[in-house]
Amino acid sequence: MSTDVLTLGKALNEGLRRALEDDPKVLVMGEDVGKLGGVFRVTDGLQKDFGEDRVIDTPLAESGIVGTAIGLALRGYRPIVEIQFDGFVFPAADQIITQLAKMRLRSQGAIKLPVVIRIPCGGGIGAVEHHSESPEVYFTHTAGLRVVACSNPADAYAMIQQSVRCDDPVIFFEPKRRYWDKAPVDRSGEWLPLDRARVVNPGSDVTVLAYGPMVKTCLEAASAALEEDRSLEVIDLRSLNPLDIDTVLESVRRTGRCVVVHEAPVFSGYGAELAARISEKCFYHLEAPVLRVGGFSTPYPANRLEEHYLPDLDRVLDAVDRVMEW
C-alpha cells in the first residue's frame, strides 16, 4: 500500500471511503453529509460514489439521528453518525448516555452497538457560539462508551476505520482546526491498537500529556523548550476511555514531572482524572505536583477573544517552568 501526504480532513475521507468499501453494512449519516459533503467537506464525494442509501442526508435533529443509528445497529448495520459541530451533540445526549452506552451491558453482551459518532471538536476557527466546544469529559464519564481523539492525518485514517470495526459505541473526536494540517499517511494497515497512547516526542525532564488539537501545540512547546535545555516527553493519549494508563505511568516514573494540556476548562476536566491517577500511582516518583493547562471556567468566548482562552505555547511553557522549579 502507498504512503501519501494528506490533510487530516482528507485522511478521514479516505478512511471513511475504505470502511464503506470493505463492509456493505457501513452507513454514513448526518446533516449535509451527502450532497454537500459536510460543512468541513470530510464526506465529500462519498454519496456520489456509494449512493443515497449508504450516505444519508438527515433532518436537523441530532436526537433523531442517533436514535436511528441505534436502531440500525440493532439490525446489523454499522452506522457512522456525523454531529455537525461539537455544541450540537447535546440534543442527542439522552440517546447517547441513556441508550447507546447501556444497551450492551443491559443485554449481558448479547447485543452489539457498533455506532461511531464523529464530533468535530475544539476552537481556533473563529466560529460563533456552540461551534467551539470541548465536551469530551461528558462522554469519558459515561461507562459503556469508547472515546477517542485523533490529532494527525495518519491517526485519523487508521482510527476511523478501527472505530467502525469496533463492536462498542465509539465517540470519535476530530480537532476541527487541524483539518487542514498535512502529514504522510501509511495505508498499510499496520496500526497502533485503538486503545493505545503514543509517545510522539521522547524526552527525559517532563511528561506532557495531550490529545486532539493540543498535541501539535505541545510538540511546538517541546521544540521551544530545547532552547533552554529542557527535554519534554509528549504523549498523545489518543484513547481517552479506555485510557492507556501504563504508557502514562511509565513516562512519569522516569521524568518525575507531568503537565496535562487540553482545551476544555480545567475545573472538573479530563486532566483532573489524569492528575488523580498519576498522583495515586506515582506519588513517590513525583518531584512536583501534576499541573494542568486548559481553558477557563467560562462559556467559550466570542471569536475575537478565543486566542486568549485557548492554551498556547506560552501557557504550556509556563507550566513546564513551574513544574521544573518546584
DADA-V15249 format. One record per residue. N is the residue number from 1. RES is the residue in three letters. SS is DSSP state (2 for helix, 1 for strand, 0 for the rest). PHI is phi as a letter, one per 20 degrees, with the letter a starting at -180 (none if undefined). D_FIRST is the distance of its C-alpha to the first C-alpha in Angstrom with 2 decimals. Layout:
N	RES	SS	PHI	D_FIRST
N	RES	SS	PHI	D_FIRST
This chain:
1	MET	0	none	0.00
2	SER	0	e	3.79
3	THR	1	d	6.91
4	ASP	1	c	9.83
5	VAL	1	e	13.45
6	LEU	1	c	14.78
7	THR	1	f	18.14
8	LEU	2	f	18.65
9	GLY	2	f	19.96
10	LYS	2	f	17.07
11	ALA	2	f	14.63
12	LEU	2	f	17.02
13	ASN	2	g	17.08
14	GLU	2	f	13.36
15	GLY	2	f	13.70
16	LEU	2	f	16.82
17	ARG	2	f	15.42
18	ARG	2	f	12.79
19	ALA	2	f	15.81
20	LEU	2	f	18.00
21	GLU	2	f	15.81
22	ASP	2	f	15.48
23	ASP	0	b	19.21
24	PRO	0	f	22.11
25	LYS	0	e	24.29
26	VAL	1	e	22.50
27	LEU	1	c	24.68
28	VAL	1	d	24.83
29	MET	1	b	28.40
30	GLY	1	r	30.45
31	GLU	0	f	32.66
32	ASP	0	m	31.38
33	VAL	0	f	27.76
34	GLY	0	e	27.91
35	LYS	0	g	29.60
36	LEU	0	f	29.60
37	GLY	0	n	26.08
38	GLY	0	n	27.61
39	VAL	0	f	29.76
40	PHE	0	d	26.81
41	ARG	0	m	24.72
42	VAL	0	f	22.08
43	THR	0	d	22.28
44	ASP	0	g	22.69
45	GLY	0	n	22.00
46	LEU	2	f	21.32
47	GLN	2	f	24.81
48	LYS	2	g	24.71
49	ASP	2	e	21.66
50	PHE	2	d	22.59
51	GLY	0	n	26.36
52	GLU	0	f	29.17
53	ASP	0	e	29.29
54	ARG	0	d	25.94
55	VAL	1	c	25.98
56	ILE	1	d	29.61
57	ASP	1	f	31.88
58	THR	0	d	34.44
59	PRO	0	f	37.92
60	LEU	0	e	38.51
61	ALA	0	b	39.22
62	GLU	2	f	36.96
63	SER	2	f	38.98
64	GLY	2	f	38.70
65	ILE	2	f	34.94
66	VAL	2	f	34.36
67	GLY	2	f	37.06
68	THR	2	f	35.49
69	ALA	2	f	32.10
70	ILE	2	f	33.96
71	GLY	2	f	35.57
72	LEU	2	f	32.33
73	ALA	2	f	30.78
74	LEU	2	f	33.93
75	ARG	0	e	33.36
76	GLY	0	o	29.86
77	TYR	0	e	27.73
78	ARG	1	c	25.24
79	PRO	1	f	26.42
80	ILE	1	d	24.89
81	VAL	1	e	27.87
82	GLU	1	d	27.96
83	ILE	1	e	31.06
84	GLN	0	g	31.55
85	PHE	0	c	32.97
86	ASP	2	g	33.61
87	GLY	2	f	37.38
88	PHE	2	e	37.14
89	VAL	0	f	35.93
90	PHE	2	f	39.47
91	PRO	2	f	40.82
92	ALA	2	e	38.22
93	ALA	2	f	39.14
94	ASP	2	f	41.48
95	GLN	2	f	38.88
96	ILE	2	f	36.28
97	ILE	2	e	38.72
98	THR	2	e	41.27
99	GLN	2	d	39.18
100	LEU	2	g	35.42
101	ALA	0	f	35.73
102	LYS	0	d	38.47
103	MET	2	f	37.84
104	ARG	2	f	35.74
105	LEU	2	f	38.40
106	ARG	2	g	41.16
107	SER	0	e	39.91
108	GLN	0	l	39.44
109	GLY	0	n	35.73
110	ALA	0	f	36.29
111	ILE	0	d	34.83
112	LYS	0	e	31.23
113	LEU	0	c	30.66
114	PRO	0	e	26.93
115	VAL	0	d	27.62
116	VAL	1	d	25.56
117	ILE	1	d	27.75
118	ARG	1	e	26.05
119	ILE	1	c	28.54
120	PRO	1	f	28.23
121	CYS	1	c	30.40
122	GLY	0	n	32.49
123	GLY	0	d	34.33
124	GLY	0	n	34.05
125	ILE	0	d	33.79
126	GLY	0	m	37.54
127	ALA	0	e	37.70
128	VAL	0	e	40.83
129	GLU	0	g	42.03
130	HIS	0	m	39.81
131	HIS	0	d	36.61
132	SER	0	b	35.95
133	GLU	0	e	36.46
134	SER	0	c	34.91
135	PRO	0	e	35.79
136	GLU	2	f	33.54
137	VAL	2	f	36.52
138	TYR	2	f	37.95
139	PHE	2	e	34.99
140	THR	2	f	34.48
141	HIS	0	f	38.15
142	THR	0	e	37.57
143	ALA	0	f	36.94
144	GLY	0	o	34.54
145	LEU	0	d	31.94
146	ARG	1	e	28.70
147	VAL	1	c	28.41
148	VAL	1	c	25.30
149	ALA	1	b	24.74
150	CYS	1	e	21.62
151	SER	0	c	22.31
152	ASN	0	b	19.24
153	PRO	2	g	16.21
154	ALA	2	f	13.70
155	ASP	2	f	16.12
156	ALA	2	g	16.90
157	TYR	2	f	13.46
158	ALA	2	f	13.38
159	MET	2	f	17.14
160	ILE	2	f	17.80
161	GLN	2	f	15.69
162	GLN	2	f	17.35
163	SER	2	f	20.64
164	VAL	2	f	20.40
165	ARG	2	f	19.90
166	CYS	0	f	22.85
167	ASP	0	e	26.21
168	ASP	0	e	28.16
169	PRO	0	f	28.85
170	VAL	1	c	26.77
171	ILE	1	e	28.08
172	PHE	1	d	25.17
173	PHE	1	e	26.41
174	GLU	1	d	24.74
175	PRO	1	f	26.43
176	LYS	2	f	27.46
177	ARG	2	f	28.45
178	ARG	2	d	24.96
179	TYR	0	g	23.29
180	TRP	0	d	23.23
181	ASP	0	f	22.04
182	LYS	1	d	18.90
183	ALA	1	a	16.37
184	PRO	1	f	12.80
185	VAL	1	c	10.41
186	ASP	1	e	7.53
187	ARG	0	e	5.50
188	SER	0	f	5.10
189	GLY	0	n	8.50
190	GLU	0	e	10.58
191	TRP	0	d	13.11
192	LEU	0	f	16.80
193	PRO	0	g	19.06
194	LEU	0	f	20.41
195	ASP	0	e	23.90
196	ARG	0	d	23.32
197	ALA	0	e	24.38
198	ARG	1	c	22.72
199	VAL	1	f	24.77
200	VAL	1	e	23.49
201	ASN	1	b	26.36
202	PRO	0	f	28.23
203	GLY	0	a	31.99
204	SER	0	c	35.36
205	ASP	0	e	38.01
206	VAL	1	b	37.02
207	THR	1	e	34.38
208	VAL	1	d	33.26
209	LEU	1	d	31.75
210	ALA	1	b	30.07
211	TYR	0	b	27.64
212	GLY	0	l	26.38
213	PRO	0	f	27.91
214	MET	2	e	29.91
215	VAL	2	f	27.12
216	LYS	2	f	26.83
217	THR	2	f	30.65
218	CYS	2	f	30.91
219	LEU	2	f	28.48
220	GLU	2	f	30.73
221	ALA	2	f	33.72
222	ALA	2	f	32.35
223	SER	2	f	32.04
224	ALA	2	f	35.56
225	ALA	2	f	36.98
226	LEU	2	g	36.13
227	GLU	2	f	38.93
228	GLU	2	d	41.34
229	ASP	0	l	39.84
230	ARG	0	d	38.53
231	SER	0	d	35.28
232	LEU	1	d	33.61
233	GLU	1	e	31.04
234	VAL	1	e	29.05
235	ILE	1	d	27.52
236	ASP	1	e	25.38
237	LEU	0	f	26.69
238	ARG	0	m	23.96
239	SER	1	d	25.81
240	LEU	1	e	29.46
241	ASN	1	b	30.47
242	PRO	0	f	29.96
243	LEU	0	e	30.26
244	ASP	0	e	28.74
245	ILE	2	f	32.21
246	ASP	2	f	31.67
247	THR	2	f	29.34
248	VAL	2	f	31.92
249	LEU	2	f	34.90
250	GLU	2	g	33.55
251	SER	2	f	33.13
252	VAL	2	f	36.50
253	ARG	2	f	38.33
254	ARG	2	f	37.20
255	THR	2	e	37.94
256	GLY	0	m	40.95
257	ARG	0	b	40.33
258	CYS	1	b	38.20
259	VAL	1	c	37.72
260	VAL	1	d	36.07
261	VAL	1	c	34.94
262	HIS	1	b	34.32
263	GLU	1	f	35.37
264	ALA	1	f	37.45
265	PRO	1	g	41.14
266	VAL	0	f	41.94
267	PHE	0	f	44.66
268	SER	0	l	43.33
269	GLY	0	e	39.76
270	TYR	2	f	36.79
271	GLY	2	f	37.73
272	ALA	2	f	41.00
273	GLU	2	f	39.30
274	LEU	2	f	37.25
275	ALA	2	f	40.43
276	ALA	2	f	42.38
277	ARG	2	f	39.97
278	ILE	2	f	39.64
279	SER	2	f	43.44
280	GLU	2	f	43.98
281	LYS	2	e	41.61
282	CYS	0	c	41.93
283	PHE	0	g	45.53
284	TYR	0	e	46.73
285	HIS	0	e	43.73
286	LEU	0	f	44.08
287	GLU	0	e	45.88
288	ALA	0	b	46.01
289	PRO	0	f	45.57
290	VAL	0	f	42.14
291	LEU	1	d	42.14
292	ARG	1	c	40.49
293	VAL	1	c	39.52
294	GLY	1	a	39.05
295	GLY	1	f	40.58
296	PHE	0	e	44.29
297	SER	0	e	46.13
298	THR	0	c	46.59
299	PRO	0	g	44.98
300	TYR	0	g	42.21
301	PRO	0	f	44.18
302	ALA	0	g	44.41
303	ASN	2	g	41.66
304	ARG	2	f	43.99
305	LEU	2	d	44.31
306	GLU	2	f	40.78
307	GLU	2	f	40.15
308	HIS	2	e	43.07
309	TYR	2	e	41.82
310	LEU	0	f	38.22
311	PRO	0	g	37.65
312	ASP	0	c	36.80
313	LEU	2	g	36.34
314	ASP	2	f	40.13
315	ARG	2	f	40.65
316	VAL	2	f	37.96
317	LEU	2	f	39.51
318	ASP	2	f	42.95
319	ALA	2	f	41.97
320	VAL	2	f	40.60
321	ASP	2	g	43.95
322	ARG	2	f	45.91
323	VAL	2	f	44.07
324	MET	2	f	44.46
325	GLU	2	e	48.15
326	TRP	0	f	49.11
